[in-house]
Amino acid sequence: MNLTGRDLLRELDLSDAEFDGLIRFAAELKEERRAGREVKRLDDKVIALIFGKTSTRTRVAFEVAAYQQGAQVTVLDSQTSQIGHKESMADTARVLSRMFDAIEYRGDAQATVDELALHADVPVYNGLTDEWHPTQMLADMLTMREYSPDGSLSYAYLGDARYNMGNSLLVSGAMLGADVRIVAPEALWPSREVRRAAEERAERTGARLLLTEDPAEGVPGAQFVHTDVWVSMGEPAEVWAERVALLKPYRVDSSVMALTGRTDARFMHCLPAFHDEKTAVGRTVAEEFGLRGGVEVTDEVFESPASIVFDQAENRMHTIKALLVATLT
């Protein structure tokens, strides 16, 4: 696997073997770190982190991964840079390429990170856009492999599947030969273009892809149950009523987990999750729509032994470290 100098803007930028290889490399680096024998491979490297959207896991994962490998980072956002105000993304790319060894971007439109990569002379990484979330997928796939004794993967995603998590889980599973179920109202399925891309990869890998509106069809037998927030960053508050009406039947609770028919079924969420009423959103939704004890997932499931969401969160760092090392050495 030679990814030196390569971008990661969407999972489809990689071959199936390259995607698999990055996950395996991350597992090696994770073990190396835990065994106390980590080798710093990125001394003197500097990485620019651009955040058009707020971030917790993506930011700290890139920062910690870089620091542990000997690299340094500079964080840029709309409040502390000229990006989007006085300077175009194309000009930003050309400036940063003269000073940094790589650039991470987290923001809204996929077209923005594509433009950044087009004009940059260094690797560009998509930390999240509305359409794709490739660094999350590396972490999710590593996490599922860690909990799958025979290495096989079968998982169901419940919720709004039109955006980054639905798109990325469908395509990534197709690339790895997984058994993937998208369980959502048909109006909230991934686009035809995304489905075609997944089907093309599945033909090569033998992956099984199912899109259904019925949890009773999509969940049974799944090793892992995924979900995500019902209203994404940047969407207006007015969409909550419509989204709750559409997605309430897809809320992950104990009955959904029981549908798997497996005592070893695990729950996954990319976070942050509205699983209780300790956040402003959780309280508002509980008061306005009567969804007590969690929105897209109940607190009972989130805090249960089945939940591996914090393993996912940790693996963001290990997999991003693998991406940095693979593309910068």
N, C-alpha and C positions, 0 to 999 in steps of 0.2 A: 504494500500500500504506500504510494507516494503522493501525498497531498501538499507538498511544499508549494507555497505561494497561492494556494487555491482559496476561493471564496466558499462560504456556506450561507446561501440566501434562502434556500428551500431544500427540503430533503432530496428532491429530484435532481439537484445539482450533482449528487453522488451516484455512483453505480451501487447496485445492491451489495456487492462485495466490499466496497469502500465504506458504506454505511455500517455494515456488520463489523468491519475491521476497526472502525473508530470506537464502537461499543466495547469490543474485546480489549483494545488498547487502554480504554478508561478503566476497565476492571484490573488490568495489570498495574496501572499507576496507583489505583486505590490500594491495592495490596502492598505495593512498594511503600506507600506513605504509612500505612498501618504497621508495617514491619520495621519502620524506622530506618529505611535504606533509600529514601527518596534522593534522586540525583537531580540537581538543578540544571536544566537544559536551556533556559531562556535568559541567562545572564546578559545584561546590557540591552535587552529588548524593551521597547516602550509601546504601550497600547493605548489608543484613544477610545474612550467609552462615551458614546453619544446617547443621551436619553431624551427623546421627545415625549415619552410617557414615564410616569413615576415607576419606581422599581425597588423591590427588596431583594428577592432571590437572584435575579439576573445580575444585578449590580454587585452584590457581595460575592457571588460565585465567580464572576470574572476577576474581581479584585483579589480574592484569596487565592484562586488558581494561579494568577499571575505572580503574586508575591511569593508563593511557595516554590515556584519554579525560577525565581530570581528576576522576574520582569517588574517593571513599574507601570502604573496607569495614570491617566489624566481623565477626569470626568467632566464632560461638557453637557450643558442642558440649555433650554431656551432662555433661562434667566442669567446665565453666565457666559454666553457666547453670542455671536452675531448670526448664527445659523437661522435661516428663515426670516430674519428681520432685515439685515443689510447685506447678507451674503447667500448666494444660492448653494444648493447641495453640491452642484458640479464644482464650483469654486472651492467650497469647503474640502471636498475630496482631494483636490490638487494641492491645497495648502497642507493638509494633514499628512498626505503621502510623503511630503518632503521632510517631515519631522518624526513620524511614527512608523513602527514596523507592522501595525495592523490596526483596524478600526472596527469597533462593534457599534451597531445601531439598533435602538429600540424605539419604535414609534408607530404611526398609523398605517399609511399606505405602503404596500409592497413596492410600488413604483418608486418610492423615495429611496429605499435601500438598494434597489436595482440601479438607480441613477448614481448613487454613491459608489457602487462597485464599478460601474462603467467608467467613471472618471478617476478612480483611485488606482495607484500603482502598487498597492499592498493588499493583503487579504482583508476581506470585509465579511463580518459575521452578522447574521440576523438574530438579534436578541429577542425579538418578537415584533410581528406586524399584525395587522388585522387578518391577514390571509394565512400566514405560516408561522410555526414556532419550532424550528429545527433543533435548537439547543435543548428545549424541553423534551423533545422526542428521544434524544440520546440518553437523557437521564431516565425517562420512563421505561425505555427498552432495557437498559441496564438493570433497573430496579425489578422489573418483571422477571428477567432471567435469573436474578438472585433468589427469587421465590418460586422458580419453576424447576423441580428436581430433574426432569428429563429434557429441559431446554425448550420445550414446545410452548407456544404462546396462544392463548385464546382470551379475548377480552371484549367487553361490551362498553360502549360509550353512550351515556344517556344525557340528553339535554339539547341545547342549541348547537347543531353540528355544522352550521354554515361558515363558521369562522376558523381561526387558527387551530384550535384543538381538534375539532372535528375533521378538518382537512388533513392535518398532520398525522393524526392517529390512523386515519384510513390509508393514507399513502405509505406511511412508515411500516405499518403492518403488512401491506402488500409487498413491500421491498424485502421483508424478512420472512415471508412465507407463513404468516400468522393466520389465525382464525379471528377475523375482525367483524364485529357487529355494531352498526350504527343504529341506535334506537332513539327515534325522534319523530315528531310530526313531519310529514313529507315536505311541508313548506320550509322546514328548517334543516333539510339535508344538504350536504355539500353540493356544489354546482356540478352540472353535467361534465364540464371540463375536468374538474378534479376527479370525478368518478371514473372518467375515461383513462386518466393518467394512472389511477390506482389499478384499474382493470388490466392495463397493459403490463404493469409490473407483476401483477398476480399471475398472468399467463406464463411468465417465466419462472416464478418462484413456487407456484402451486398454492399460493395463499387462497383462503376462502373469505369472500366478502359478502356480507349480508346487510342490507338496509331495510329497516322495518319500522312501522309505527307502533308495534305491539311488544311491550316488555316481555310478555309471556312467550313470545317467539324468539326474541333476541338475547335474553339473559341466560336461559338454562344451559348449564355446562360450562359457562365462562369461568375462567380462573380468576379474572380480574374485572372489577366494575369501576369505570371511570366516570367522572362528571366534571363540570366546570360551572362558573357563575352564570346566571341566566341573563344578566345585562352586562355587557362589556364596557370597559373604560371608554369614555367619550360619548356613549349613548345617552340621550336625554332621559330624565327621570320619568317622563310621561310613558315610556314604553313598558314600565313595570306591570301595569294592569294587564296589558295584552300578553306579555310574556308569562306571567303567573298563570293566566287562564290556559295558555297553550301547554305549559310545561309541568304543571302540578302533578299530572299522572306519571311524570318521569323523575320525580323526586326520589333520591336514593335513601330508602329507609330499610328497616329490618326485613320487611316483606320482600323488597327487591333483592336484597342479599340472599334471602331464602330461596328465591327463584333459581339461583345458580344450581341448587341441588348439591352443593359442595360444602363440606365442613372447612376446607382450606381456602375458600374464596377470599380474595383480598380487595379492599377498597382503596382507590387512588384518586388524587385531586392535585392539580398543578399549583393551587393556592394563589392568592388568599381565598378562603372558603367562608361562606356565610352559614356556619353550622350552629350558631347560637345567637343570643340577643345581646352580646357584649360589644357589638359594633353598631355604628349609626345606621348602616343599611339593614343589619339584622333586626334591630329594634323597629325601624320604620316598616319593614315588610311584615313583621309580626303584628304590628298595630293595625296596619291598613288592610292586610289580606288574611290575617288569622293563621299565618304559617308559623306556629310556635315551635321552638326547639330546632330551628334550622330552616334554610331556604332550599337550595339545591340538594343538600344532604342533611340528614338529621344529626343532632349532636350525639345521639346514641350510637350511630354507625361511625361517625368521625372519631369518637373517643374509644371505640371498641378495639379489641385485639386484632380484628381484621384490617384495621387501618394501617397503611404503610406510607402515609403521606409525608412523614418526616424523613423516611429513607429516600423518597423521591427528592425532597428538598436538598438533602446532603449530596445526592448524586449529581445535582446540577454542577457542583464544583468539580467533581472528579471527571465528568464528561467534558466540561468546558476546558479543563486542563488538558485533556487528551486532544481536543480540537486545536488549542493553541500550540502545543508541542508538535503535532502532526503537520501543521501548516507553516510553522515558523522555523523549522529545523530541517 
